[in-house]
Each structure stands twice: as structure tokens, then as C-alpha cells.
């Protein structure tokens, strides 16, 4: 028997990606789609401007959209694709009523008692669930996934921590879909690069410290790591590309870094890719158009490894920002919670 799931903000770009990923999921069944008041009572297939693939999945087309209220939710898990300001109000209402909220929103990511999780990186941070429920008096709980740019970066940083990683510099080239729909006006981005994304650099510089930190029984002790980020919007539809410089506390060889990347093991979960990090040897890879769908969009692809100096290595990483970086990340978190017994 599959678990029932609901999607908050089902008509937006990330909401649509949730629908696409969950429509034929082996563990989960979509039972409730929730959206703004003006869409309540209307058929999902009639209301949504479907942009993530060729057509709305048949098994959700006729679902009538419900208000974003726990009383109208028939589900075991609630996936949230809400904007942060809306999520701040709505998600706790569901958690208080006993729902498990797997959130892609940024509203609670940095709260001390809320797990911020990438399953291959810090699955033990789910232990914060018990702390959260105790402190807040909720029957349910909220678990978040990181910012899309952060996810690609941290997946590659995790295996480097044991090599003595101490400093990270990253310059991002971020896809238009990361701005949602309709996103950036065409006359602003065509023939152009926008060297600023509001709030993005702050997220990329702070979220990894929590993700790579240690759980001490009550909270996460942040990782001792310095990160500097510069974030840019480029005219690509999907796929965030990041140029990364990593500095270690000793002389590190390229082969050590390569082996570290390849050592990050996949999980035995439906959405997990066969390889978490794919290392490419070609001088012009990874590229968004060629590599963003690796591992059904759940792998990250690394290339152009170069030793800058004894303790500094440079590489490029690419990931699909609406799959691994958003909806797919929340789905994988939910699968992990089922496997670990947090959802029954």
C-alpha cells in the first residue's frame, strides 16, 4: 500500500515538478493538490500552465484543487513548493496537526531545530525531528532540503571534508527555471548575464555549514569552513553550473579528489541515482544541455579538475536545479524518512 501525499503550491514550477516525479512513484500516491484560493475547486489539468514536460499526468488531471488548510488534506506526507513568505505561515499549521512536511521552501532551513538534509550527506540530522517535536509541541514536523545551488555544491564538498577542506570559493551560473515561472523577463536575460540573485549568495555561504556540521544531541554544530560565493543568472533553461575552488590544509593531489568524489555512495531508495557524483574527463564537460539529466536529474556531474597550487583544486559541477535541487531533493528526503521509520 502506497503512502498518500499532498502538494502545497502544486501549480508553480516546483509544484509541477513534484507532480511529475510523484505521479508514478512506487511508494507514494498523490491524493491532494493544494493551491491559492482562486484555484480551489477547479480541476488541476484545467488550471495549471504545464511547463515541465509534454503534458499533465493523466492520474492527476481531474483532481480538484483544495485550499491550503490541514482540514482539507488527505495525506501522510505534505510536500511544500510554497514561496518562503507563504511557507512561514502555512507549513507550521500542517505540522501542528500531525502532518509530515517535506519542504523545498527556505523559511525554516536555518531554524536550530529543523533538519536541513541531503540524504547522502547528513542523514543523521533527521534526529533533530525529535528535538523539534519536543520543543514546539507539534504532533508532526518539518524537514527541509537546501537551496538548489547549495545542494550541488555540498554534495561535492562532503567527500572532501576528510581531506582537510578549509576554504571554498564558488562562482555560479544559474538557470532561468531557478527564478520560477515566468521568471526573468526575456529582454533582461537574452544576450545577457545578470550578476546578482537576491539572497542567493547568503544561502550558499551559510547553508553548507549546517549541512556539513555535527549533531550534538540537541542542535547542529556548524562546520569549521569558510565559503565565499558569487551568484549569476544565465540564459539557460535548466541546470546550474558552478565553478568551485577548494583549499585544503595540506598538499592534495588530483587523484585523491577524484577518488573522494567517486566514493560517495548512492542510497537504496527509489529516487536515488546509481551514481551520486559522475566525474567527466572531457575538457568541455559538464554542460547543462548535455549533462543536467544524468541519473534522471538526480546525479551531479563534475569535470575540469585542475590543481591550481599545492593546496587548491578547481573543478566545475553541474546539477539539475528543479530535480536534484528542488522537488527531487524533497522526494528523496521523504523516502529516507520512510526508510528510517519517521513516516509509517
Order of alpha helices (4+ residues) and beta strands (2+ residues): beta-alpha-beta-alpha-alpha-beta-alpha-beta-beta-alpha-alpha-beta-alpha-beta-alpha-beta-alpha-beta-beta-beta-beta-alpha-beta-alpha-beta-beta-alpha
